[in-house]
Amino acid sequence: MPGVIVDCAIYREGRRTDCAADFSGALEAARTEGHSFLWLGMYEPTEDEFALVRSEFALHPLAVEDALHAHQRPKLEVYDDSLFVVLKPITYDVEGDTVTASELMVFVGDSFVVTVRHGRASPLAAVRRRLEDHPEILRHGPGAVLYAVSDAVVDHYIEVAAELQVDMEELEAEVFAPVRGHDTRNTAAQIYSFKREVLEFRRATGPLAEPMARLQSPGVPFVHDHARPFFRDVDDHLTRANESVEALDRLLSDILAAHLAQMGVRQNDDMRKISAWAALAAVPTLIAGIYGMNFNDMPELRWPLGYPAILALMALIEVSLYRLFKRRGWL
């Protein structure tokens, strides 16, 4: 299955040995030797491509269905012969301000680990290299691999949360800048778009809290007692990531409310200015309209100074209104 199997190795006392295509033989050898386990990594296998793995490792049909079709929430399922853990690694494109979630399924048994990933974001290669440089960790078996993968995924959550925090502060500075452009719709769209990215991040981190809590508790098979404190450390990091994403979500809601309030204040200012200019235009219009009526008997019609007097009255009223509106901040 070229391209589907990313890596396959048997780890004896923490030391790597490449495995052959016969998974059954390699798994039997790992179980017979003791202190050994098989780690098989796959990328987006089809049902036919995964059929051999399913039969050789005796994986549960429900877990296999989830691993093949993806689109799962982070979770932990306990079956008779294996654990099934779903993780959602994420990447953040700083240029496009987009959060992209992938999926990583981990099967853990007595002498094997099978990882199936969907999407581009994956820490598996780096985790495998790091573990192979520390065979004393790999000696603890499949549970150590599950811890290392979970720890890498959760630690990256904290890094992404820090990057989102920086971008959120830039957006906040733009919203509260003293001098702003006229395109307020673009700012609102940016806030909504950023809020959607935070929601995508939250879908990856929030549901993972319950599986991490279970992994640090007694009673979960294939996880030794000495590994539980390490999962507690992962859970602490996950709590930090969840607190960060919740704080980001609240701040974005506050920024959006402040932006909408600013738009309302700005519209009120515009309406005051329009009303003030309308009042300035109404006074001469009113006077000119009165003296434009076709009546013979009207005061000052035959007065030689009537025309300049009316113009002076209009100017006086206009100046007075302008100063009044200016003093009250309407203009």
Residue pairs with C-beta under 8 A, 6 or more apart in sequence:
1 45
1 49
3 43
4 42
4 43
4 44
4 45
4 46
4 49
5 40
5 41
5 42
6 41
6 42
6 43
6 124
6 125
7 39
7 40
7 41
7 125
7 128
8 18
8 19
8 23
8 26
8 38
8 39
8 40
8 41
9 16
9 17
9 18
9 19
9 38
9 39
10 16
10 17
10 18
10 19
10 26
10 29
10 30
10 36
10 37
10 38
10 39
11 17
11 36
11 37
11 38
11 39
11 135
11 138
12 30
12 33
12 35
12 36
13 35
13 36
13 135
13 139
14 134
14 135
14 136
14 137
14 138
14 139
15 135
15 138
16 132
19 26
19 38
19 40
20 26
23 38
23 40
23 52
23 53
23 56
23 57
24 56
26 38
27 38
27 56
27 57
27 111
27 112
29 36
30 36
30 37
30 38
30 111
30 112
31 110
31 111
35 139
35 141
36 111
37 111
37 112
37 113
37 141
37 142
38 111
38 112
38 113
39 112
39 113
39 114
39 115
39 128
39 142
39 145
40 53
40 112
40 113
40 114
40 115
41 114
41 115
41 117
41 124
41 128
42 49
42 50
42 53
42 114
42 115
42 116
42 117
43 116
43 117
44 116
44 117
44 118
45 53
45 68
45 116
46 68
47 68
50 64
50 67
50 68
50 116
53 59
53 114
54 61
54 64
57 82
57 107
57 109
57 112
57 114
58 81
58 82
59 81
59 82
59 107
59 114
60 77
60 79
60 80
60 81
60 82
60 84
62 77
63 77
63 79
63 82
63 84
63 105
63 107
66 72
66 84
66 86
66 105
67 84
67 105
67 107
67 116
68 116
70 103
70 118
71 103
72 86
72 103
72 105
73 86
73 203
73 207
74 86
74 87
74 88
74 204
74 207
74 208
74 211
75 85
75 86
75 207
75 210
75 211
76 83
76 84
76 85
76 86
76 210
76 211
76 214
76 215
76 220
77 83
77 84
77 85
78 84
78 220
78 221
81 109
81 110
82 107
82 108
82 109
82 222
83 106
83 107
83 108
83 109
83 146
83 220
83 221
83 222
83 223
84 105
84 106
84 107
84 108
85 105
85 106
85 108
85 146
85 150
85 211
86 103
86 104
86 105
86 106
87 103
87 104
87 105
87 106
87 149
87 150
87 153
87 208
88 101
88 102
88 103
88 104
88 153
88 203
88 204
88 208
89 101
89 102
89 103
89 104
89 119
89 121
89 122
89 123
89 153
89 156
89 204
90 99
90 100
90 101
90 102
90 121
90 156
90 157
90 160
90 200
90 201
90 204
91 99
91 100
91 102
91 120
91 121
91 160
92 98
92 99
92 100
92 160
92 163
92 164
92 197
93 99
93 100
94 163
94 167
97 167
97 193
97 194
97 197
98 197
99 160
99 164
99 197
99 198
99 200
99 201
100 119
100 120
100 121
100 200
101 119
101 121
101 200
101 201
101 203
101 204
102 117
102 118
102 119
102 120
102 121
102 122
103 117
103 118
103 119
104 115
104 116
104 117
104 118
104 122
104 124
104 149
104 153
105 115
105 116
105 117
105 118
106 113
106 114
106 115
106 145
106 146
106 149
107 113
107 114
107 115
107 116
108 142
108 143
108 145
108 146
108 222
108 223
109 142
109 222
110 142
110 222
111 141
111 142
112 142
113 142
113 145
113 146
115 124
115 149
117 124
123 149
123 152
123 153
123 156
124 149
126 152
127 145
127 148
127 149
127 152
130 148
131 137
131 138
131 144
131 145
131 148
132 138
137 144
137 148
138 144
138 145
140 224
140 226
140 227
141 224
142 222
143 222
143 223
143 224
143 227
144 227
146 215
146 223
147 227
147 230
147 231
147 234
150 212
150 215
150 231
150 234
151 230
151 233
151 234
151 237
154 208
154 212
154 234
154 237
154 238
154 241
155 237
157 201
157 204
157 205
157 237
157 238
157 241
158 237
158 240
158 241
158 244
160 201
161 201
161 241
161 244
161 245
161 248
162 244
164 197
164 198
164 201
164 244
164 245
164 248
165 244
165 248
167 194
168 194
168 248
168 251
168 252
168 255
171 190
171 191
171 194
171 255
172 251
172 255
174 187
175 187
175 191
175 255
175 258
175 259
175 262
176 258
184 259
184 263
184 266
187 259
188 256
188 259
188 260
191 252
191 255
191 256
191 259
192 256
194 252
195 249
195 252
195 253
195 256
198 245
198 248
198 249
198 252
199 249
201 245
202 245
202 246
202 249
205 238
205 241
205 242
205 245
206 242
206 245
208 238
209 235
209 238
209 239
209 242
212 231
212 234
212 235
212 238
213 235
214 220
215 223
215 228
215 231
215 234
215 235
216 228
216 229
216 231
216 232
216 235
217 228
218 225
218 228
223 231
272 329
272 330
273 330
273 331
275 330
276 321
276 325
276 330
276 331
277 331
279 321
279 325
280 318
280 321
280 322
280 325
283 314
283 317
283 318
283 321
284 314
284 318
287 310
287 313
287 314
291 298
291 310
300 306
300 309
300 310
303 309
322 331
325 331
